[in-house]
Amino acid sequence: MRRQTATSGFNPAGSSRALRLDPLSLPVRFDAHDIRADGGVRQIELHRERVVLRRAVHGMQMAVNVRVSDFLGVGLRGIDDAQMLVLAHRDPSLTIPLCVSSDRDEIAAAWRMWSDIFALPQLPEDKLRQPAARRRRHNAIRTRRPKFLVRRRAGHLLNPANIHQGEREIIARN
């Protein structure tokens, strides 16, 4: 795997470099800020067809493998005086930072390029904030008959068609 030198939210002291990944040199591996992970860092492997997120939470190592097609798109966020491109996911903890810059032309070109490489739509800032669709609350299976009863025909005891010819109906009385 070819690796790209990566910069993340944790730049060395005195560094003025912002996060900029080159979409033409994938795959890339870099570290990103994660407040829930041990040490506040998670490792990200970014490929054309998948993303692997590695982090440790309370000493438990985990790796999450997500297909690029599962992401919503390449989104644009405004932060202070700069803008940030992210690979947006329905789950905010799986959102991946791609580029940070204060140059609007550079961000627009990178936005278009990342969108073309991943074949995902470009999402403006207002589309990133929409909540996920609500799940259905009703259970379709609850009203069905159990499997062993499905094979049986439902019938009525007092239906005259159920009484055979020549037989009398027995009625018990006290």
Summary of the structure (lengths in Angstrom):
residues: 174
radius of gyration: 29.4
end to end distance: 89.0
largest distance: 103.9
contacts: 386
relative contact order: 0.12
helix: 22%
strand: 29%
